[in-house]
Amino acid sequence: MKQSEILKLSDADLVETMESTKQKITELKMAHTLTPLENPMQIRTLRRSVARMKSEISKRNLV
């Protein structure tokens, strides 16, 4: 998810999206341990998206 998309989300949507993305990461990691993923870079991009969302949540809490 791009930063511009994250900025458009409300606080509740942001938390909900982050939780679903974390769940998706867990599922991909499990699938990758059983059989190699076709594109293992998905895990990295999702992890970075979660980090962007966490940063935005903390930024909004400071203001």
N, C-alpha and C positions, 0 to 999 in steps of 0.2 A: 504494500500500500504506500502510495506516495505521500509526502508531507502535506501537499496541498489538499489531498483527500482527507487526511487526518484532521486538518484545521477546520474543515467544514462540519465535522461530526459534533454532536452535542456530547456532554459529559457522560450521560447514561449510555449512549450509543458507542462511545469510545471504549468504555469499560467492557461492554458486551462484546464488541468486536475483538478486543484484546483477549478475552477469555476464550472465545471460539478459535482464535488463531493459535493460542497456546495448546488447545486440544488438538488442533490439526497438526501441530509440530510433534506432539506425542505420538499420534497415529502414524505419521510419516517415519519417525524414528523406529517404531516397532516394525513397520513394514520393511524398513531398510535393513534391520538386523536379520529378518527372515530371508528375504530375497533382495538383492540390490535394486535400488530405485533406478529408473531410466534417467532421471535428472536429479541427482542428489543435491544440486544447488538450491532446490526448492526450500530445503531446511534452512539454509543460510539466509535466504531472502525473507522467510517468515520470521526468523529470529530477529532480524534487523527491523522488521516492521513492528514487532512487539516492543523493541527498544525505543523506536520512535514514538509509539503510543504511550509508553511509560514516561518518556521525557515530556510529552505534551500534557499528560495528567499532572505531573509534578509542577510543571510550569503554570498550569491553571490554578493549582492549589496555592501557589505562592502569591498570586495576584489577588 
